[in-house]
Amino acid sequence: MNTTFNHTDISDLKKIQQIAKKTIDQSYRYFLGDDTVEQYLTSNHLDTYLKEHINHAWSLHHDHDTLGFSIVIDNVIDFMVIDVDHHRKGYGTKLLQYCEDLLFENYRVIALESFEQNAHAYKFYEANHWEKIAQYRDHKYNAVKHIFRKHYPSDT
């Protein structure tokens, strides 16, 4: 299994947009609802966000296929997605570990957020030793989000 990670640039934008849209379309409906997902995917918000943050993105590749990516800003994993066709194969864990290692080079505490109703993500982060520290209502999506944090291993 040849898994690699690359810092992305504008030439990767189309591929990561495809992965994000496909995965959101197929994986977020059960907890956000069809209307919210449709509105989000037909708006320019996702494309604009990805384009604005392309220099903060890291992509995961298996052989030569891009299977997922993350966006890290300061000490936060701001967005992370694995192509829905490759869920439950260990790639999310590899990408999360890569992001953690990257962030722990400069930070002692790192963070991320997840939708409360995304039970799969919640279990995934807990299994990877992330601690839920707070929650808040995201009015944009009319959904509750959980904030998770993780300390540098020697600080726990």
GUDOVEX-879453 format. One record per residue (C-alpha): residue number from 1; x, y, z. Coordinates in Angstrom, 1 decimal, decimal comma, padded with zeros to 4 digits. Layout:
N
+-----+--------+--------+--------+
: seq :      u :      v :      w :
+-----+--------+--------+--------+
: NUM :      X :      Y :      Z :
...
+-----+--------+--------+--------+
# end
This chain:
156
+-----+--------+--------+--------+
: seq :      u :      v :      w :
+-----+--------+--------+--------+
:   1 :  000,0 :  000,0 :  000,0 :
:   2 :  001,7 :  003,2 : -001,2 :
:   3 :  000,1 :  006,1 :  000,6 :
:   4 :  001,6 :  009,6 :  000,3 :
:   5 :  000,7 :  013,1 :  001,3 :
:   6 :  001,2 :  016,3 : -000,7 :
:   7 :  000,8 :  019,9 :  000,0 :
:   8 : -001,8 :  021,0 : -002,6 :
:   9 : -001,9 :  024,0 : -004,9 :
:  10 : -004,3 :  025,4 : -007,4 :
:  11 : -003,7 :  022,6 : -009,9 :
:  12 : -005,3 :  020,2 : -007,3 :
:  13 : -008,4 :  022,4 : -006,8 :
:  14 : -010,7 :  020,6 : -009,3 :
:  15 : -010,0 :  017,2 : -007,9 :
:  16 : -010,5 :  018,2 : -004,2 :
:  17 : -013,7 :  020,0 : -005,2 :
:  18 : -015,0 :  016,8 : -006,8 :
:  19 : -014,1 :  014,7 : -003,7 :
:  20 : -015,7 :  017,2 : -001,3 :
:  21 : -018,9 :  017,5 : -003,3 :
:  22 : -019,4 :  013,8 : -003,9 :
:  23 : -018,7 :  013,0 : -000,2 :
:  24 : -020,9 :  015,7 :  001,2 :
:  25 : -023,7 :  014,7 : -001,3 :
:  26 : -023,6 :  011,1 : -000,3 :
:  27 : -022,6 :  011,2 :  003,4 :
:  28 : -024,1 :  014,4 :  004,9 :
:  29 : -027,8 :  014,0 :  004,0 :
:  30 : -028,6 :  011,7 :  006,8 :
:  31 : -027,7 :  014,3 :  009,4 :
:  32 : -028,2 :  017,7 :  007,7 :
:  33 : -031,2 :  016,8 :  005,5 :
:  34 : -031,6 :  017,0 :  001,7 :
:  35 : -032,5 :  020,7 :  001,5 :
:  36 : -029,5 :  021,9 :  003,5 :
:  37 : -027,1 :  019,7 :  001,5 :
:  38 : -028,7 :  020,8 : -001,8 :
:  39 : -028,4 :  024,5 : -000,9 :
:  40 : -024,8 :  024,1 :  000,2 :
:  41 : -023,8 :  022,2 : -002,9 :
:  42 : -025,5 :  024,6 : -005,3 :
:  43 : -024,1 :  027,7 : -003,6 :
:  44 : -020,6 :  028,8 : -004,3 :
:  45 : -019,6 :  028,5 : -000,7 :
:  46 : -017,7 :  025,3 : -000,9 :
:  47 : -015,9 :  026,2 : -004,1 :
:  48 : -014,9 :  029,6 : -002,7 :
:  49 : -013,8 :  028,1 :  000,6 :
:  50 : -011,6 :  025,5 : -001,1 :
:  51 : -010,1 :  028,0 : -003,5 :
:  52 : -009,3 :  030,5 : -000,7 :
:  53 : -007,7 :  027,8 :  001,4 :
:  54 : -005,9 :  025,7 : -001,2 :
:  55 : -002,5 :  026,6 :  000,2 :
:  56 : -003,6 :  025,2 :  003,6 :
:  57 : -004,6 :  021,9 :  002,1 :
:  58 : -002,9 :  018,5 :  002,2 :
:  59 : -004,0 :  015,6 :  000,0 :
:  60 : -003,8 :  011,9 :  000,6 :
:  61 : -002,9 :  009,7 : -002,3 :
:  62 : -002,9 :  005,9 : -002,7 :
:  63 : -000,6 :  005,0 : -005,6 :
:  64 : -001,5 :  007,9 : -007,9 :
:  65 : -005,2 :  008,4 : -006,9 :
:  66 : -006,2 :  011,3 : -004,7 :
:  67 : -008,5 :  009,8 : -002,0 :
:  68 : -009,0 :  012,7 :  000,4 :
:  69 : -007,7 :  016,0 :  001,7 :
:  70 : -007,6 :  018,2 :  004,8 :
:  71 : -007,3 :  021,9 :  005,3 :
:  72 : -005,3 :  023,0 :  008,4 :
:  73 : -005,4 :  026,6 :  009,5 :
:  74 : -003,2 :  027,5 :  012,5 :
:  75 : -003,8 :  024,8 :  015,1 :
:  76 : -007,1 :  023,6 :  013,6 :
:  77 : -008,0 :  020,8 :  011,2 :
:  78 : -010,7 :  023,0 :  009,6 :
:  79 : -011,9 :  020,5 :  007,0 :
:  80 : -011,2 :  016,9 :  006,3 :
:  81 : -012,8 :  014,5 :  003,9 :
:  82 : -012,1 :  011,1 :  002,4 :
:  83 : -013,8 :  010,1 : -000,8 :
:  84 : -016,9 :  008,3 :  000,1 :
:  85 : -015,9 :  005,3 : -002,0 :
:  86 : -012,9 :  004,9 :  000,2 :
:  87 : -014,5 :  005,2 :  003,7 :
:  88 : -013,8 :  002,5 :  006,3 :
:  89 : -010,5 :  001,5 :  004,7 :
:  90 : -008,1 :  003,3 :  007,1 :
:  91 : -007,4 :  006,4 :  005,0 :
:  92 : -009,2 :  008,8 :  007,3 :
:  93 : -007,0 :  007,6 :  010,2 :
:  94 : -003,9 :  008,0 :  008,1 :
:  95 : -004,9 :  011,5 :  007,1 :
:  96 : -005,9 :  012,5 :  010,6 :
:  97 : -002,6 :  011,2 :  012,0 :
:  98 : -000,7 :  013,1 :  009,3 :
:  99 : -002,5 :  016,3 :  010,2 :
: 100 : -001,9 :  015,8 :  013,9 :
: 101 :  001,8 :  015,2 :  013,3 :
: 102 :  002,0 :  018,3 :  011,1 :
: 103 :  000,2 :  020,5 :  013,6 :
: 104 :  002,1 :  019,2 :  016,7 :
: 105 :  005,3 :  020,4 :  015,1 :
: 106 :  004,1 :  023,9 :  016,0 :
: 107 :  001,3 :  023,6 :  018,6 :
: 108 :  000,8 :  021,9 :  021,9 :
: 109 : -003,0 :  021,8 :  021,6 :
: 110 : -004,9 :  021,2 :  018,3 :
: 111 : -008,6 :  021,3 :  017,5 :
: 112 : -011,4 :  020,4 :  015,1 :
: 113 : -015,2 :  020,5 :  014,8 :
: 114 : -017,8 :  018,1 :  013,7 :
: 115 : -021,6 :  018,1 :  013,4 :
: 116 : -023,2 :  016,6 :  016,4 :
: 117 : -025,5 :  014,4 :  014,3 :
: 118 : -022,5 :  013,0 :  012,3 :
: 119 : -022,3 :  009,9 :  014,4 :
: 120 : -019,7 :  008,3 :  012,2 :
: 121 : -017,3 :  011,3 :  012,6 :
: 122 : -018,0 :  011,5 :  016,3 :
: 123 : -017,0 :  007,9 :  016,9 :
: 124 : -014,0 :  008,3 :  014,6 :
: 125 : -012,6 :  011,2 :  016,5 :
: 126 : -013,2 :  009,5 :  019,9 :
: 127 : -011,5 :  006,3 :  018,7 :
: 128 : -008,5 :  008,5 :  017,7 :
: 129 : -008,3 :  010,0 :  021,2 :
: 130 : -009,9 :  013,4 :  020,6 :
: 131 : -011,7 :  015,0 :  023,5 :
: 132 : -015,0 :  016,8 :  023,1 :
: 133 : -014,7 :  020,0 :  025,0 :
: 134 : -017,7 :  022,1 :  023,9 :
: 135 : -020,6 :  022,4 :  021,5 :
: 136 : -022,5 :  025,3 :  019,9 :
: 137 : -025,3 :  025,9 :  017,4 :
: 138 : -024,1 :  026,7 :  013,9 :
: 139 : -026,9 :  028,9 :  012,7 :
: 140 : -025,7 :  028,7 :  009,1 :
: 141 : -026,6 :  025,0 :  009,0 :
: 142 : -029,1 :  025,1 :  011,9 :
: 143 : -027,1 :  022,3 :  013,5 :
: 144 : -025,1 :  021,7 :  016,7 :
: 145 : -021,4 :  021,3 :  016,3 :
: 146 : -019,0 :  019,7 :  018,7 :
: 147 : -015,5 :  021,1 :  019,3 :
: 148 : -012,8 :  018,5 :  019,9 :
: 149 : -009,2 :  019,0 :  021,0 :
: 150 : -006,1 :  017,0 :  021,4 :
: 151 : -003,0 :  017,7 :  023,4 :
: 152 :  000,5 :  017,0 :  022,3 :
: 153 :  001,1 :  013,4 :  023,7 :
: 154 :  003,7 :  014,4 :  026,3 :
: 155 :  001,3 :  017,1 :  027,7 :
: 156 : -001,4 :  014,6 :  028,7 :
+-----+--------+--------+--------+
# end
